[in-house]
Amino acid sequence: MSFEGQKPSDRRGAPRFNISMPVTFSIPATRRICAATVDNISMGGVLLLTDEQLDNGTEIVIHLPIDLDATINVHATIVRTAEVGEFGVAFIKLHDDQMDRISTFVEARAGRS
């Protein structure tokens, strides 16, 4: 399954998991790499905390460290800005293998809490 072509609102019903973890993300349009914290995650997206200035519609690639030696690069777009530094991010493309790996990672992290 791919979320490509699916509206972010169609995915909002996905369960969210409160997992705070540092990540990096890149902005392909400017080739910048930025630091952030994921505040929560679902199969539809993340709540991203960062000091960077991001506008709705900005495409980013989130580099999710799911294991000591594994990172998943997830293409996403900014869909909501709230407080300064808080951004709702929807995954643009999330393939089956990425979903499985993220799901396993989230369940393991949630189980440790």
JOHU-V321955 format. One record per pair of residues at least 24 apart in sequence whose C-alpha atoms are under 7 Angstrom apart, sorted by the first residue. I is the first residue (numbers start at 1). J is the second residue. If there is no record, write none. Layout:
BEGIN
i:j
I:J
I:J
END
This chain:
BEGIN
i:j
1:95
1:96
2:93
2:94
2:95
2:96
3:92
3:93
3:94
4:92
4:93
8:90
11:44
12:44
14:42
14:43
14:44
15:42
16:40
16:41
16:42
17:41
17:42
23:63
23:64
24:62
24:63
25:60
25:61
25:62
25:63
26:60
26:61
26:62
27:59
27:60
27:61
28:60
43:99
44:90
44:91
45:89
45:90
45:91
46:88
46:89
46:90
47:86
47:87
47:88
47:89
48:86
48:87
48:88
48:89
49:85
49:86
49:87
50:85
50:86
51:85
52:85
56:80
56:81
66:102
66:105
END
